Amino acid sequence: MRVITTTDFQQTLQYPKVRDMLAGFTKWNAVALPLMGTMSAPYISIQHALADAMRGRAGKTVLDYGCGTGSITAMLIKDNHSDIRRVIAVDSDSATLQEVEPTLNKIGFHGQLELINSSSMVPLPLNAEEVDTMVSGLGAIIYSGFHLNSVGPLEGRAALAECLKDCNRVLKPGGYLGFSSLVPNPNFREIKRQSILSLLKGLRFKSLIVAIRNASKIEKASQFMKEFATAGWAHYLAEQQWQEVLQGCGFTVVEFRRGSYAGQGLVVIAQKTSSFQ
């Protein structure tokens, strides 16, 4: 299926910090995701928590921001199959985007699917008030530490605010933004521990052996993620902080859910209550 790549996203690659960030994420995905993401028990738990919190809140058009393989959207469609007609999947990894269509085909989705190779570092290539619902599972929202627009490059919390204002722009009035995050100072070792336990319980010994062999690499990758947050390029915020940031961008938080992702996850559901100018 054809993937649309935005020119704005390509322009961000001229910045060394952006290239370093993407390289760090590539290393993280290579060594940590087989154990701590995608098919791990902690990751699945937070995906289910987000999908459950969004039950009854998904409209006809859903944008999955930092979609990965499309697993969170697939869960939403299962719960809201009679409503969702159009899916817009956005991710910075063009290869991963190609996995979205097979993922949605498996659960019988036959609506309109659009694949966009972009990220939260640039404005979404969408019209104002074009989508009913936005979701982001440990993805674009919390990793919006850099944003490039007509004003110039922004970093840290200013970049997060710009990303959320753009989310507000493309959402219809009353639309929901649901995303998952990590708590402040997340304990990656606990996520790793519970992931290993789930492999043992599931008798997935091949995956366990790979995890043990990659233990030191996973530790280094986890340190990168912590440093990433310290530098302001990842946003692992407390509930009150999320409430304040979202309110400043035209959203009202309607629900927080804690406890998933080995106790290190936080699900945030916010509603667009005013248009941000």
C-alpha positions as CSV (number, residue, x, y, z in Angstrom):
1,M,0.0,0.0,0.0
2,R,1.3,3.5,-0.9
3,V,2.8,5.5,2.0
4,I,2.7,9.3,1.8
5,T,5.9,11.0,3.1
6,T,5.6,14.6,4.1
7,T,8.3,17.0,3.0
8,D,8.2,18.7,6.4
9,F,9.2,15.5,8.1
10,Q,12.2,15.1,5.7
11,Q,13.3,18.6,6.6
12,T,13.7,17.7,10.3
13,L,16.4,15.3,9.4
14,Q,18.8,18.2,8.7
15,Y,19.0,18.7,12.5
16,P,21.7,16.6,14.2
17,K,19.7,16.2,17.4
18,V,16.8,14.7,15.4
19,R,19.1,12.3,13.6
20,D,20.7,11.3,17.0
21,M,17.2,10.8,18.5
22,L,16.0,8.6,15.6
23,A,19.2,6.6,15.8
24,G,18.7,6.1,19.5
25,F,15.1,4.9,18.9
26,T,16.3,2.5,16.3
27,K,18.7,0.9,18.8
28,W,16.0,0.8,21.4
29,N,13.6,-0.9,19.1
30,A,16.2,-3.4,18.0
31,V,17.1,-4.7,21.5
32,A,14.3,-3.7,23.8
33,L,11.0,-4.1,21.9
34,P,11.3,-7.9,21.5
35,L,11.2,-8.1,25.3
36,M,9.6,-4.9,26.6
37,G,7.3,-3.9,23.7
38,T,4.9,-5.2,21.0
39,M,4.2,-8.7,22.3
40,S,5.3,-8.4,25.9
41,A,2.8,-8.7,28.7
42,P,3.4,-5.3,30.2
43,Y,3.0,-3.6,26.8
44,I,-0.1,-5.5,25.9
45,S,-1.6,-4.5,29.3
46,I,-1.2,-0.8,28.6
47,Q,-2.5,-1.2,25.0
48,H,-5.6,-2.9,26.4
49,A,-6.0,-0.2,29.1
50,L,-5.9,2.6,26.4
51,A,-8.4,0.7,24.1
52,D,-10.7,0.1,27.1
53,A,-10.6,3.7,28.2
54,M,-11.5,4.8,24.6
55,R,-14.5,2.4,24.3
56,G,-17.5,4.4,23.2
57,R,-15.4,7.5,22.4
58,A,-14.1,6.5,18.9
59,G,-15.8,8.3,16.0
60,K,-15.9,7.4,12.3
61,T,-12.4,8.8,11.6
62,V,-9.5,7.7,13.8
63,L,-6.0,9.0,13.7
64,D,-3.3,6.7,15.2
65,Y,-0.3,8.9,16.0
66,G,2.9,6.9,16.2
67,C,0.9,3.9,15.1
68,G,3.6,1.2,14.9
69,T,1.9,-1.9,13.5
70,G,-1.6,-0.6,14.2
71,S,-2.3,-2.8,17.2
72,I,-4.1,-0.1,19.3
73,T,-6.4,0.8,16.3
74,A,-7.2,-2.8,15.8
75,M,-8.3,-3.0,19.4
76,L,-10.4,0.1,18.9
77,I,-12.1,-1.3,15.8
78,K,-13.0,-4.5,17.7
79,D,-14.8,-2.4,20.3
80,N,-16.3,0.2,18.0
81,H,-16.5,-1.8,14.7
82,S,-19.9,-0.3,13.7
83,D,-18.5,3.3,13.9
84,I,-15.0,3.5,12.6
85,R,-14.9,4.0,8.8
86,R,-11.6,5.7,8.2
87,V,-8.1,5.1,9.8
88,I,-5.2,7.5,9.4
89,A,-2.0,5.8,10.5
90,V,1.0,8.1,11.1
91,D,4.5,6.9,12.0
92,S,8.1,7.9,11.4
93,D,9.1,4.4,10.4
94,S,7.9,3.7,6.8
95,A,8.7,0.0,7.1
96,T,6.5,-0.4,10.2
97,L,3.7,1.4,8.4
98,Q,3.5,-1.4,5.9
99,E,2.4,-3.7,8.7
100,V,-0.7,-1.7,9.6
101,E,-2.8,-3.0,6.7
102,P,-2.2,-6.7,7.5
103,T,-3.0,-6.0,11.2
104,L,-6.3,-4.4,10.4
105,N,-7.2,-7.0,7.8
106,K,-6.8,-9.7,10.4
107,I,-9.7,-8.1,12.4
108,G,-11.9,-7.6,9.4
109,F,-11.5,-3.9,8.8
110,H,-12.6,-2.9,5.3
111,G,-12.8,0.9,5.6
112,Q,-10.5,3.6,4.3
113,L,-6.9,3.4,5.4
114,E,-4.3,6.1,4.9
115,L,-0.6,5.7,5.7
116,I,1.5,8.8,6.4
117,N,5.2,8.7,7.0
118,S,5.6,11.6,9.4
119,S,5.9,12.4,13.1
120,S,4.9,14.8,15.9
121,M,8.0,16.9,15.0
122,V,6.0,18.6,12.3
123,P,2.3,19.7,11.8
124,L,0.0,17.0,10.6
125,P,-0.8,17.1,6.9
126,L,-4.5,17.3,7.6
127,N,-7.3,19.9,7.4
128,A,-8.8,21.5,10.5
129,E,-11.4,19.4,12.3
130,E,-10.9,16.5,10.0
131,V,-10.8,13.6,12.6
132,D,-13.1,12.5,15.3
133,T,-10.6,10.7,17.5
134,M,-6.9,10.5,18.1
135,V,-4.9,7.8,19.8
136,S,-1.2,7.4,20.6
137,G,0.0,4.3,22.3
138,L,3.4,5.1,24.0
139,G,4.1,7.0,20.8
140,A,4.1,10.4,19.1
141,I,2.6,12.5,21.9
142,I,5.1,11.6,24.7
143,Y,8.1,11.8,22.3
144,S,7.3,15.2,20.9
145,G,10.5,16.9,22.2
146,F,11.2,18.7,18.9
147,H,8.8,20.5,16.6
148,L,9.4,22.3,13.4
149,N,6.9,24.8,12.0
150,S,6.8,28.1,10.2
151,V,8.1,29.9,13.4
152,G,11.2,27.6,13.6
153,P,12.4,24.7,15.7
154,L,11.0,24.2,19.2
155,E,12.3,21.8,21.9
156,G,11.2,20.4,25.2
157,R,7.9,21.4,26.7
158,A,7.3,24.1,24.1
159,A,7.5,21.4,21.4
160,L,5.0,19.2,23.3
161,A,2.6,22.2,23.5
162,E,2.9,22.8,19.8
163,C,2.2,19.2,19.0
164,L,-0.9,19.2,21.2
165,K,-2.2,22.5,19.6
166,D,-1.9,20.7,16.3
167,C,-3.9,17.8,17.6
168,N,-6.5,20.3,18.7
169,R,-6.5,21.8,15.2
170,V,-7.3,18.5,13.4
171,L,-9.8,17.2,15.9
172,K,-13.5,18.0,15.6
173,P,-15.2,19.9,18.5
174,G,-15.8,17.4,21.3
175,G,-13.4,14.9,19.8
176,Y,-11.2,12.7,22.1
177,L,-7.5,12.4,22.4
178,G,-6.4,9.2,24.1
179,F,-2.8,8.3,24.7
180,S,-0.5,6.3,27.0
181,S,2.6,7.5,28.7
182,L,5.2,6.5,31.3
183,V,5.1,7.8,34.8
184,P,7.9,10.1,35.9
185,N,11.2,8.3,36.4
186,P,9.9,5.0,35.1
187,N,11.5,1.8,36.4
188,F,12.5,0.1,33.2
189,R,14.0,-2.8,35.2
190,E,10.6,-3.7,36.6
191,I,9.2,-3.7,33.1
192,K,12.0,-6.0,32.0
193,R,11.4,-8.2,35.0
194,Q,7.7,-8.7,34.4
195,S,8.3,-9.2,30.7
196,I,10.8,-12.0,31.5
197,L,8.3,-13.6,34.0
198,S,5.6,-13.6,31.3
199,L,8.0,-15.4,28.9
200,L,8.6,-18.0,31.6
201,K,4.9,-18.5,32.2
202,G,4.2,-18.7,28.5
203,L,7.1,-21.2,28.0
204,R,8.5,-18.9,25.3
205,F,12.1,-20.1,25.9
206,K,13.6,-19.0,22.6
207,S,12.5,-15.4,23.3
208,L,13.8,-15.7,26.8
209,I,17.2,-16.8,25.6
210,V,17.4,-13.8,23.3
211,A,16.3,-11.5,26.1
212,I,19.1,-12.9,28.4
213,R,21.7,-12.5,25.7
214,N,20.6,-8.9,25.1
215,A,20.4,-8.0,28.8
216,S,23.3,-5.5,28.8
217,K,22.2,-3.9,25.6
218,I,18.7,-3.5,27.0
219,E,20.1,-1.8,30.1
220,K,22.1,0.7,27.9
221,A,19.0,1.3,25.8
222,S,16.9,2.0,28.9
223,Q,19.5,4.5,30.1
224,F,19.1,6.3,26.7
225,M,15.4,6.6,27.2
226,K,15.9,8.1,30.7
227,E,18.4,10.6,29.4
228,F,16.1,11.4,26.5
229,A,13.4,12.4,29.1
230,T,15.9,14.4,31.2
231,A,16.9,16.3,28.1
232,G,13.2,17.2,27.6
233,W,12.7,15.2,24.4
234,A,10.4,12.7,26.1
235,H,7.6,13.7,28.4
236,Y,6.9,11.3,31.3
237,L,4.7,13.6,33.2
238,A,2.6,13.4,36.4
239,E,-1.1,13.7,36.2
240,Q,-1.2,17.3,37.3
241,Q,1.4,18.2,34.7
242,W,-0.6,16.6,31.9
243,Q,-3.7,18.3,33.1
244,E,-2.1,21.7,33.0
245,V,-0.4,21.2,29.6
246,L,-3.6,19.8,28.0
247,Q,-5.8,22.6,29.4
248,G,-3.4,25.2,27.9
249,C,-4.0,23.6,24.5
250,G,-7.8,23.5,24.5
251,F,-8.3,20.1,26.1
252,T,-10.1,18.9,29.3
253,V,-8.8,15.7,30.9
254,V,-11.7,13.4,31.5
255,E,-9.9,10.3,32.8
256,F,-6.6,9.0,34.0
257,R,-5.9,5.2,34.3
258,R,-2.8,3.9,36.3
259,G,-1.2,0.6,37.0
260,S,-0.5,-0.9,33.5
261,Y,2.9,-1.5,31.9
262,A,4.3,-3.1,35.1
263,G,3.0,-0.2,37.1
264,Q,5.0,2.3,35.0
265,G,2.2,3.3,32.7
266,L,-0.4,6.1,32.6
267,V,-3.4,6.4,30.3
268,V,-4.7,9.9,29.6
269,I,-8.1,10.6,28.0
270,A,-8.8,14.3,27.0
271,Q,-11.6,16.0,25.2
272,K,-11.3,19.0,22.9
273,T,-13.4,21.6,24.6
274,S,-12.2,24.7,22.9
275,S,-10.4,25.5,19.6
276,F,-6.9,26.8,20.1
277,Q,-6.1,29.9,18.0
